[in-house]
Each structure stands twice: as C-alpha cells, then as structure tokens.
C-alpha cells in the first residue's frame, strides 16, 4: 500500500513539473512572438537552469538570439555570444541532435551576413560542416535540407553554381515540411514559410 502511494505521489509530482515546464515555455515563446525577445530569453534561461535535462529552453535561447543577430548588426556580437553559449551547453549533452547543428549553421551564417568580405571565407566551411552533420544525423529533417539549400542559393552568385539542383532541394524541403511531425508542440517546427518564400527566387 505504501509503495503504491509513493508511486502515485511521484506520478502526480512529475505531471505537475511537466505542466509547469510547458506553461513556462509557452509564456516565453508567446513573449518572443510579441516582440519581447529579451524577456523571453531571460525566462528561458531560468527554465533551462531548472530543467537541465531538456534541450528545448537553450535551443530557443539560441534561436531567438540568432534570429535577432541577422537584423541587429550593432548588437550582433553580444547576441551571437549568447546564442553560442546556449548551443554549446546542449551540444555537450547531445552532439547527435540535428536541430542543434542546423541552428549552429544559422549562427555562423549570421556572422557571414554581417560582413561577407571579412567572414565569408572563414565561416562558410563551418556552415557547410554544420549542415553536413545535421543531414548525416537526420537526412529528412526539413530545416536541415532547406537551410543547406538556402545557403547554397545565396552563395551561387559567388561560386557560379547551377541553381536548378539547389531549387530542387528547396522543393524537396517543402515536401518534407508537409509530412514533418514534431515530437511535441514545443519542438521545432518552423521553416516552411521561409522555404516557400525562398522558392520564389528560383523563378
């Protein structure tokens, strides 16, 4: 009887913790959508400290700060430093997470975008390596397929690459997005709108 009560108590406690985690993550992501990136990041950092077994809080810290870095050159160094710290924390725990490698490639791309002449040569191989790792882990990950194709498309004017095979990969990514099922409502599911928009460059 005591054992059964203990098990029941643990189950209730676990459910309460999971619910609190989901609610906190939901609040943080809602803040981000409302344009409150700093507040969202601060909340996610608290959640990451309280739930070290979940990679999602640090993932979104990195995603928010990397996304901001593309449009905020003045704060790029601080934003990418914050993003990299979050990525590093999770890469150590799970280097076989394709989503982390996709985001790492994005962070490197943000650096290139800030000054292609200064960073293109040194960071492009890092972008390619990160996408290669993501695709080796999960060849059907739509963000990995699209991210690599998008980078190749933007690089084509400099490399002279034929864009038609690249555009075919963008089309494949769109197809993969249509069938992709995230593990939960909190897991990464973004990218389809960008892929559809990027496809217009192929016409």
VEXLUM-958107 format. One record per residue (C-alpha): residue number from 1; residue in one letter; chain; x, y, z. Coordinates in nm, 4 decimals, padded with zeros to 6 digits. Example, Ala and Ser with C-alpha at 12.3 -4.5 7.8 and 13.67 -1.06 7.14 Angstrom:
REM residues 2
1|a|A|01.2300|-00.4500|00.7800 .
2|s|A|01.3670|-00.1060|00.7140 .
***
This chain:
REM residues 203
1|x|A|00.0000|00.0000|00.0000 .
2|x|A|00.2798|00.2400|00.0944 .
3|x|A|00.4629|00.1569|-00.2283 .
4|x|A|00.1527|00.2277|-00.4341 .
5|x|A|00.1029|00.5612|-00.2607 .
6|x|A|00.4665|00.6528|-00.3213 .
7|x|A|00.4362|00.5717|-00.6914 .
8|x|A|00.1152|00.7742|-00.7146 .
9|x|A|00.2787|01.0681|-00.5382 .
10|x|A|00.5753|01.0578|-00.7767 .
11|x|A|00.3467|01.0429|-01.0790 .
12|x|A|00.1488|01.3441|-00.9604 .
13|x|A|00.4714|01.5359|-00.8912 .
14|x|A|00.6098|01.4526|-01.2375 .
15|x|A|00.2888|01.5621|-01.4056 .
16|x|A|00.2921|01.8899|-01.2140 .
17|x|A|00.6545|01.9522|-01.3132 .
18|x|A|00.5811|01.8752|-01.6789 .
19|x|A|00.2813|02.1071|-01.6765 .
20|x|A|00.4862|02.3868|-01.5193 .
21|x|A|00.7572|02.3376|-01.7816 .
22|x|A|00.5095|02.3512|-02.0697 .
23|x|A|00.3394|02.6603|-01.9285 .
24|x|A|00.6723|02.8394|-01.8817 .
25|x|A|00.7883|02.7521|-02.2313 .
26|x|A|00.4561|02.8641|-02.3722 .
27|x|A|00.4855|03.2016|-02.1968 .
28|x|A|00.8406|03.2502|-02.3225 .
29|x|A|00.7514|03.1716|-02.6832 .
30|x|A|00.4471|03.3994|-02.6627 .
31|x|A|00.6727|03.6816|-02.5410 .
32|x|A|00.9012|03.6253|-02.8387 .
33|x|A|00.6088|03.6460|-03.0808 .
34|x|A|00.5055|03.9716|-02.9127 .
35|x|A|00.8492|04.1173|-02.9839 .
36|x|A|00.9750|04.0826|-02.6267 .
37|x|A|01.2908|03.8901|-02.7128 .
38|x|A|01.4923|03.9948|-02.4079 .
39|x|A|01.2155|03.8984|-02.1652 .
40|x|A|01.1639|03.5679|-02.3466 .
41|x|A|01.5351|03.4879|-02.3294 .
42|x|A|01.5504|03.5709|-01.9589 .
43|x|A|01.2576|03.3407|-01.8839 .
44|x|A|01.4059|03.0624|-02.0970 .
45|x|A|01.7354|03.0917|-01.9089 .
46|x|A|01.5508|03.0371|-01.5822 .
47|x|A|01.3684|02.7368|-01.7280 .
48|x|A|01.6953|02.5930|-01.8637 .
49|x|A|01.8509|02.6176|-01.5174 .
50|x|A|01.5505|02.4458|-01.3584 .
51|x|A|01.5173|02.1763|-01.6284 .
52|x|A|01.8716|02.0824|-01.7366 .
53|x|A|01.7541|01.7561|-01.8945 .
54|x|A|01.5543|01.9363|-02.1631 .
55|x|A|01.7400|02.0854|-02.4604 .
56|x|A|01.4465|02.2999|-02.5690 .
57|x|A|01.5000|02.6083|-02.3463 .
58|x|A|01.8583|02.6554|-02.4637 .
59|x|A|01.7553|02.5783|-02.8209 .
60|x|A|01.5077|02.8650|-02.8189 .
61|x|A|01.7556|03.0950|-02.6451 .
62|x|A|01.9921|03.0287|-02.9360 .
63|x|A|01.7176|03.0617|-03.1972 .
64|x|A|01.5868|03.3917|-03.0606 .
65|x|A|01.9312|03.5487|-03.0352 .
66|x|A|02.0495|03.4190|-03.3721 .
67|x|A|01.7345|03.5482|-03.5412 .
68|x|A|01.7866|03.8881|-03.3804 .
69|x|A|02.1512|03.8946|-03.4900 .
70|x|A|02.0523|03.8955|-03.8580 .
71|x|A|01.8654|04.2235|-03.8172 .
72|x|A|02.0671|04.3912|-03.5419 .
73|x|A|02.4310|04.4339|-03.6522 .
74|x|A|02.5049|04.6746|-03.3663 .
75|x|A|02.4369|04.4046|-03.1075 .
76|x|A|02.5441|04.1084|-03.3177 .
77|x|A|02.8477|04.0110|-03.1108 .
78|x|A|02.6523|04.0002|-02.7838 .
79|x|A|02.3574|03.8198|-02.9438 .
80|x|A|02.5701|03.5529|-03.1099 .
81|x|A|02.7751|03.5072|-02.7942 .
82|x|A|02.4553|03.4388|-02.6008 .
83|x|A|02.3311|03.2047|-02.8727 .
84|x|A|02.6615|03.0163|-02.8854 .
85|x|A|02.6711|02.9680|-02.5087 .
86|x|A|02.3247|02.8114|-02.5200 .
87|x|A|02.4198|02.5880|-02.8132 .
88|x|A|02.7449|02.4777|-02.6502 .
89|x|A|02.5575|02.3785|-02.3338 .
90|x|A|02.3362|02.1398|-02.5315 .
91|x|A|02.5943|02.0136|-02.7819 .
92|x|A|02.7922|01.8688|-02.4930 .
93|x|A|02.4876|01.6741|-02.3779 .
94|x|A|02.3674|01.5580|-02.7196 .
95|x|A|02.6006|01.6066|-03.0180 .
96|x|A|02.3675|01.3870|-03.2272 .
97|x|A|02.0818|01.6376|-03.2263 .
98|x|A|02.0248|01.7516|-03.5855 .
99|x|A|01.8250|02.0587|-03.4795 .
100|x|A|02.1205|02.1915|-03.2816 .
101|x|A|02.3521|02.1586|-03.5815 .
102|x|A|02.1013|02.3397|-03.8050 .
103|x|A|02.0915|02.6244|-03.5555 .
104|x|A|02.4706|02.6272|-03.5317 .
105|x|A|02.4857|02.6702|-03.9095 .
106|x|A|02.2408|02.9604|-03.8827 .
107|x|A|02.4568|03.1304|-03.6189 .
108|x|A|02.7603|03.1031|-03.8452 .
109|x|A|02.5529|03.2363|-04.1365 .
110|x|A|02.4518|03.5395|-03.9308 .
111|x|A|02.8187|03.6166|-03.8821 .
112|x|A|02.8814|03.5949|-04.2564 .
113|x|A|02.5793|03.8135|-04.3321 .
114|x|A|02.7190|04.0897|-04.1101 .
115|x|A|03.0320|04.1239|-04.3257 .
116|x|A|03.0685|03.8745|-04.6138 .
117|x|A|03.4092|04.0059|-04.7177 .
118|x|A|03.5549|03.9607|-04.3693 .
119|x|A|03.3835|03.6390|-04.2622 .
120|x|A|03.2790|03.4580|-04.5802 .
121|x|A|03.5980|03.2592|-04.6326 .
122|x|A|03.6443|03.1559|-04.2715 .
123|x|A|03.2828|03.0854|-04.1746 .
124|x|A|03.1418|02.9268|-04.4913 .
125|x|A|03.3213|02.5944|-04.4268 .
126|x|A|03.1778|02.5948|-04.0736 .
127|x|A|02.8277|02.6443|-04.2107 .
128|x|A|02.8745|02.3578|-04.4559 .
129|x|A|03.0153|02.1312|-04.1854 .
130|x|A|02.7242|02.2011|-03.9509 .
131|x|A|02.4649|02.1275|-04.2196 .
132|x|A|02.6554|01.8132|-04.3186 .
133|x|A|02.6394|01.6909|-03.9587 .
134|x|A|02.2672|01.7681|-03.9350 .
135|x|A|02.1917|01.5840|-04.2596 .
136|x|A|02.4059|01.2863|-04.1592 .
137|x|A|02.2047|01.2568|-03.8377 .
138|x|A|01.8640|01.3181|-03.9983 .
139|x|A|01.8589|01.3339|-04.3805 .
140|x|A|01.4834|01.4029|-04.3795 .
141|x|A|01.4944|01.6979|-04.1423 .
142|x|A|01.3247|01.9763|-04.3425 .
143|x|A|01.5169|02.2553|-04.1672 .
144|x|A|01.8481|02.0873|-04.2487 .
145|x|A|01.7550|02.0241|-04.6127 .
146|x|A|01.6201|02.3753|-04.6611 .
147|x|A|01.8939|02.5524|-04.4637 .
148|x|A|02.1701|02.3930|-04.6706 .
149|x|A|01.9843|02.4694|-04.9952 .
150|x|A|01.9173|02.8304|-04.8934 .
151|x|A|02.2838|02.8844|-04.8078 .
152|x|A|02.3905|02.7318|-05.1398 .
153|x|A|02.1400|02.9502|-05.3259 .
154|x|A|02.2733|03.2699|-05.1699 .
155|x|A|02.6296|03.1536|-05.2373 .
156|x|A|02.5613|03.0684|-05.6021 .
157|x|A|02.6404|03.4180|-05.7392 .
158|x|A|02.9879|03.3881|-05.5854 .
159|x|A|03.0519|03.0204|-05.6614 .
160|x|A|02.8914|03.0069|-06.0055 .
161|x|A|02.6848|02.7035|-05.9054 .
162|x|A|02.3819|02.5999|-06.1106 .
163|x|A|02.0772|02.6964|-05.9043 .
164|x|A|01.8379|02.4416|-06.0568 .
165|x|A|01.9622|02.1457|-05.8462 .
166|x|A|01.9561|02.3792|-05.5453 .
167|x|A|01.5971|02.4759|-05.6189 .
168|x|A|01.5085|02.1083|-05.6450 .
169|x|A|01.6343|02.0661|-05.2892 .
170|x|A|01.4192|02.3592|-05.1761 .
171|x|A|01.1186|02.1867|-05.3328 .
172|x|A|01.2121|01.8666|-05.1506 .
173|x|A|01.2344|02.0591|-04.8235 .
174|x|A|00.8838|02.1961|-04.8770 .
175|x|A|00.7597|01.8411|-04.9305 .
176|x|A|00.9351|01.7296|-04.6121 .
177|x|A|00.7767|02.0145|-04.4144 .
178|x|A|00.4350|01.8882|-04.5253 .
179|x|A|00.4894|01.5499|-04.3611 .
180|x|A|00.7129|01.6519|-04.0691 .
181|x|A|00.5662|01.5845|-03.7259 .
182|x|A|00.7419|01.7495|-03.4289 .
183|x|A|00.7732|01.5409|-03.1124 .
184|x|A|00.5551|01.7929|-02.9288 .
185|x|A|00.4008|02.1363|-02.9692 .
186|x|A|00.7205|02.2813|-02.8206 .
187|x|A|00.9640|02.1081|-03.0552 .
188|x|A|01.0999|02.2921|-03.3632 .
189|x|A|00.8507|02.3119|-03.6475 .
190|x|A|00.9462|02.6420|-03.8140 .
191|x|A|01.0783|02.6990|-04.1645 .
192|x|A|00.8022|02.6281|-04.4151 .
193|x|A|00.7150|02.9937|-04.4743 .
194|x|A|01.0808|03.0777|-04.5385 .
195|x|A|01.1163|02.7851|-04.7779 .
196|x|A|00.8092|02.8903|-04.9755 .
197|x|A|00.9342|03.2496|-04.9922 .
198|x|A|01.2853|03.1430|-05.0959 .
199|x|A|01.1412|02.9255|-05.3709 .
200|x|A|01.0310|03.2457|-05.5475 .
201|x|A|01.3988|03.3211|-05.6150 .
202|x|A|01.4101|03.0123|-05.8344 .
203|x|A|01.1742|03.1566|-06.0957 .
***
